[in-house]
């Protein structure tokens, strides 16, 4: 995942574990505070960073609204680890495809990184 994160400002990726753990615990207030703090550290985010932040925000919003069909909710409600591993691989693969727009690659990178934290914690 390290070659993907080189496109991100270091202040976004530092301590992503605490964001992922907040999501896992469904502590959305802490996750939102973490995200807002990271947003404020960026003066003018590039498209990759915008996509990354958009994905993280979407994860929070889907849990706040308790959307039963959201991917994050399904994962936290007990999707088997093998399925989460496959989802992680799919996001990682898309994030590495250079022909995709930077916004999409940033979005997919965020998902891959958060899922990677979930898988490492298992």
N, C-alpha and C positions, 0 to 999 in steps of 0.2 A: 504494500500500500504506500510505501514511502515515496515512490516516484510520482504518485498521484498528488500527494500532499505538498510537493514542491511548488505547485501552482497557487498555494494558499499562503496568505500572510500567517506568520507563526502565531500571532495572537489569537487566531481562530482555532487552530488545532491544539493549542496547549490546553491541557486538562479536559479534553473531550470526554475522558472517562467519567468525570463528574456529571456531565450532561447526560451521558448514556445511563449512568446509575440513577439519576433523577427520573428519567423516563421509566426505567425498569421498576422503580418504586412508586411510579405514578405521582411523584412529587412535582407537579406541573408548575407550581409557583417558583420553585428553585430552578427548574429547567428554563422557564421563561426569563428569569433574572439573569441566568448564565448567558442566554442568547442575546438579550438586550445589551449586556455588558460587552459582548464580542462585537455587536453591531456598532456600538459607540466608539470602539477602538479603531474602526476603519473610516478613514476620511472619505475616500471614493473607491468603493469596492469594484473590482473588475467583474466581468460577466461570470467567470468561474466562481468567484466568491459569492456573487449574488445567487447563483444556482445552489451553492452549498448552503447558504443561510436560508434560502427558500425551502429547501428540503427539511432542515431542522425545524423551521417554523411550522411546516405542514405536519410534522410528527406530533408537535405539541397540540396544534389545533384539532387534529383528528382525535386525540385523547380527551381534550377539553370538551368536545362536543359528543363524546362517547359514540362515535360512528362505528357501528358493529361491523361494517364492511371494510374498515380501514386496515391496511397492512400492519401498521404498528400495533393496533389493538389485537389483531389476530395473533401476532407474534407474542405479545405479552400475555395473552390468554392461554398460551400453551401450544403453539405450533411445534410439532416435533423438530428436534435439533437438526435432523437430516434435511428437512425442508428449509429451515432457516439457512443452513449451509448452502443449499442450492440457490436460494434467493440472493445470498451474499455473493456467490460466484457470478450470478447474472448481472448484478449491479456493478461488480468490479470489472467484468468484461466490457460492459457498455461504457464505463468511465474511462477505460483505456483506449477506446476507439477514437482515433485522432480525427476522423471525418465528422464526428458529432460536434455540434456547436458547444462552445465553452460553457454556456449556461447549463446545458444538459449534462455535460461531463461533471460539472460542479455538483449538480443535484445528485447524480448517481454516486459520486465519490462520498458525499455525506452519508447516504444510505449504507454504502459499503463499509465505511468506517464505524458507524454506529452498530451495525450488525456484527462487525468483527469484534467489537467490545462485548457484545452480548454473548457471542460464541466463546470468547476467551474466559468469560466469567462462569461458564457452565462447567 
